[in-house]
């Protein structure tokens, strides 16, 4: 197993401060940041700060990309039938799958097999939870469609009993079902 990074030895609140410094400096000024950490009593090289900064920048970029994708999905897909949820689930499922593949292909000689198994198990659990959420979303969508169909039929019967014409009843049914003639 690889040795612990000097960054990993920082107290959580000091690591949060490091994260803020890196973001405030635009992921530059590693030597200055290493000097600040030294003043706080930590022995951290500028190379360690740089490596950590690169990883943090990549994580932030991934979060930003996912956020942008979610915004684009929200703008492009009205949520009438919960399509956004479906799209977001698909996005997360894809990312988990890609991470699982990357983990399988990783050939780090320092990697502890037990750690790899734990990561694989966590990824598998994540994929299972996403799959379950996807199934639940599809079940909900199906139930809503069934309820809308039942409501349309009930309104159709009520309209006919109330003496409405067949055309008026059909128009009400179309409105309930969201059917629009082009």
Number of C-alpha atoms within 10 A of each C-alpha: 10 9 6 8 11 14 19 10 13 17 10 10 9 14 15 12 13 21 17 13 19 22 15 10 12 11 18 16 14 20 15 13 20 21 16 15 22 13 10 10 10 15 15 20 17 17 12 15 24 19 13 20 21 15 12 16 17 12 12 13 12 12 12 12 12 16 12 12 15 17 13 12 18 16 11 11 15 11 13 8 16 14 18 20 18 17 17 17 17 15 15 15 19 13 14 18 16 12 15 19 12 11 16 11 9 11 9 10 9 9 12 12 11 9 11 14 12 12 15 17 13 14 17 15 12 16 19 13 13 17 15 12 15 19 13 12 18 16 12 14 16 13 12 13 14 12 12 16 15 12 15 20 15 13 17 20 13 13 18 14 10 9 10 14 12 12 9 14 20 16 15 16 21 14 12 15 14 10 10 8 5 3
